[in-house]
Structure formats: C-alpha cells, structure tokens
Amino acid sequence: MALGTDESFFGFLYSDPKTGKTTDTGYAMPGALWLAEPGALKSVETVCGYKPSRHNVRTIIEMTKLVVELGKMKGKRFTGIVVDDMSQKAEAQLREFEDRKPDNRYKVFDWMRDALIDLRDAARASGLNILCNAHLNPPKETLQGKPMRGGPRLPGKMQEDLPGAVDVILMAQSQPSRRAWPFCYRNDPFNQSYVMGDRHNRVVDYAPMNFAELMRSAGYDIRRLPGAEW
C-alpha cells in the first residue's frame, strides 16, 4: 500500500557508465527540467521517445539558485529537476571554491557539504522532485588512512556522508545472471563497501531499474509519459 505524500523527494542514482541510469530517469521524470550538457540526453530522445527540456548550469550553487527561482513560479511548468550528471557539477563547484584560496585546505570540503545541504533545503522548499545522476567512485582510503565506502563521485567525504542528506540513494549494477533484467538497483543499507539507502523503506535490494514505480510505491505522484497517462 502506498504511503501517500505531498512532499517532494531528493534522490541520487550512481553507477559505472552505460548502465541505463539516464534512460530510466527519462522514463521516470518526463515533466522535469534537465540540467545537462548538450548531447547528454540522446538516450532519452531515442529510447524514451521525447525531447526533454534542457538547461545548463555549471555549479551546485548555480543549481540551487535555479531551484529557488523555479519554486517561486506560480503554475509550475516543471514537476522536477534532473541533474545529469552531478559529478561534473560538483567538480566545477570544487574548482570554484579552490580559487578562493582558503587558508585551510579542508575548508573547501566544508563549503561543498554546505552547498549540497543548501541544494537539498531549496529542493524541499520548492516542492520540486530532484533526481541526480552521478558516476561511481569505488571504496578508498581518506588522507588520514581511514576506509571510505564507495558511492557517487563527489569531492571529499561527500560520497559517504550523502545518505544523511537525501531521501533515496541507489547504485545501478549489471546483473548478467538475471535474464529478466540485466541491470538492477542495489539498496543494502548495511553494505560496508557502498553507500545506499531509502528512507521510504520501499526499494528492495536488486530491484528492477524502474525508478518511477519505486517512487509511486512510496506514495509520490509521478507523471507518466505524454500519451501513456492510462
């Protein structure tokens, strides 16, 4: 039974390239504004069958300002925002922070964390669903030699701290042994190697890559593709 909610969600999908994240997001967010580079949405056009509205921003701070502006518009044109991909936006934001030449090198990572939290808060206030795609960053060690779980490719410890800031974070993974679907979403919050989680407690581990139905099961009103409203 669906939960039923008037809230918006802030989600993250990450994986190696060519696992189908962008295509699945295209099916899940047909009414969204896409923040993407030119040419990045060819799979949405060729597979999903429509040309999404696209806008380009360079950094996370620019993205947050856009979310605030869209949230203030009466009779919202867009139901959500898709960021494809967040890894590039985060890298651009990091370079901008580094150009400030802080007296402490770790300040840039504090600024990055604050920028992400500001984006999340702006998304909540706007009422828009936000879904971010990112590249995978494997497990590694921090500069202090401590183990860090793998996650979306983001600067510093953001890839491990992210679950506390978002509603759902899933890793897309190939599953050649499962003939019904060659790729799936992983959600194992107890996994010590990769960050995953779903605050709705709706996404099972090894779930089919159908993000729209996963969010509908959590009670969100997810618009279907034009012509397929039935």
N, C-alpha and C positions, 0 to 999 in steps of 0.2 A: 504494500500500500504506500502510495506516495506521501511524503511529508506535508507538502503544500507550503509554499513560502512566497512572500512578496519581495524577498531580498535578492540582491544580485550576487553573483559568485565571482571569485578571483581565482583562476586556475592556471596550472603550469603543466605542460607536456614536454618531455625531453627524450632524446634518443640519439643514436648514430644517424647519419644522413640516409635518406631513401627508405624510411620505414613506413611512410604514409601519414605522418602527422598533419602535414598541410592539407592533404586531401580530406582526411577525416574532419579536420577543423572546418573545411569548406562546406561539408555537409551539415555540420553542427551549428554554424554561425552564418547563415545566408543573409541575414539582415545587418551584419556588422560592418564597421569601417575597418579596413585592414591597414595597419601601419607596416608597410613592406617596401622593399626596393623594387624598381621596375624589373619585370621579368620573373619575379619570385613566385608569382601566382599562376603560372601556366598550368599546373596540375589541377587547380580549381576550375579553370576555364575549360580544359579538355575533358576532365573526368566528371566533375560535378555539373558542368553544363551551364554555367553562368559567369559573367564577368563581375567580380566583386568591386565595390567602391574602395579606392586605394588613396592613401595619403602617406607622406613620408615625414618622419621626424627623426632627428639624429640621436638624441639622448633621452634618458629617463625623465629628466626634469622637463624637457620639451613635451614629452608624452603626458606628464601629469598636468601641465597647463592645458593641453588639448582636452583631456578628460574633464577637467573643471568647466571649460567652455561648453562642451557638448552637453554636460549635465544641466547647465543653466537654460538650455534651449527648450522652449515650450513646444509640445508636439514633437518629441524627439524623432529625428529622421532615422537614426540608427538604434538598434537594440543592444548593441555591444561593440566591443573593440577587440580585434585580434592583432597581436604583436608577433610578427614573423620576420626576423627572429630576435628574441630578447638578448641573446648572447652578443650580437653586434651592437645593439643599443647600449648594453652595459659596458662594453669595451670602449665605445665612444665617450660615455659618461666618465669612465675612469681616466681617460686621457685628459678630459677637460679638468677634472679635479687635480690631476698631477700637474697641470700647467699653472695651478695656483701656487705651486712650490711651498707646501706646508713645512713648518719646522720639524714636524714629526711625521715620518712616512706612513704611520698607521692611521693618521687622520683621514686619509683618502678612503680607507675601508669603512671608517665610521660614517663618513659622508655618503658612501654608497648604500650602506644599510639604511640610513635615514631617508635617502631618496626613494628606496623601494617601499618603505613604510608610508611615505607621503603619497606614493602612487596607489598603494592599497587603500588608504583612507579616502583619497579622492574618488576612487572607484566605488567605494561604499556609498559616499555621499551623492554620487551622480546617478545611481540606480542602473548603471550600465554593467552588463556582464563583460568581464575582461578575461581573455584567454591568451596565454603567452606560449609560444613555441621556443625551444632552445636546443642547442647542441648538448651532447652528453660529455661530461667531464668525469673520467674514471676516478676511483679512490686514489688518494695520495697522502703524503705527509705534509703537515704545516711546516713553516720555517722553524718552529720550535721542536720539530720531530714528532709531533703527535699525529695519530692517524685521523684522516678526514674521509667521511663517506663520499662516494660518488654522487653526482647529481647534475643539474643543469649547469652549463659552463658559464659561471659568473665569477667576478673577482673576489679574492679573499675567502672568507668563511661563509659568504652568502649562499653558496650551493648547499651547505649543510644546515644553515640557520633558516632557510626559506620556508620549511613546513609550518613554522610558527606564524608566518605572515600571510599564508594563502589558505583557501578552502580545500583545494584538491591539488595534489601533485603526483603525476603518474609517469612511469618510464615505459616507453614503447620498445618492444623487443621482438626479434624474429623467433618464430616457433615452427621450424620446418617439420617437426613430428606431429603437429596438429593440422590435419588436412583441411578442416573446416575453415580455419583462418590462419594464414601463415605468419601474421603479426598479431601481437596482443598488448594490452596494457598490464603492467605489473603494479600491484599495490600490496606490499607486505611491509606494514609499519614497523615490524620487528626486525627487518633486514638490517644487518650491521654493515653492509657494503654499500647500499644505495639509499638515498632518501626517497620516501614515498609516503602517501597518506591521503585520507579522505575524511573530513570531519562529518560528513553525512552518513558514514558507515554503509555506503551503498555499493561501492566498487569492490568486487572480489578480485583476488589475485588471478592473473592470466585471463582477464576479461577481454572479450572481443573488442576490437577498435571501433566502437560506436559511441563517441563521447556524448552525442545528443541524447541517446536513450539512457545513458548513465545519469545525466543530469535531470532528465524527465523523471526517472525513478526516484530522484531526491526531491521532487516537487516543483522544479523550475518549469516555467512556461517557455519552452524552446521553440521558436518559429521554424516551420518546415520550409523546404524549397518552394518557391512560387510554382503553382500548378499541382503541387503534391500535398496541399493542406489536408486533404482527406486522409 
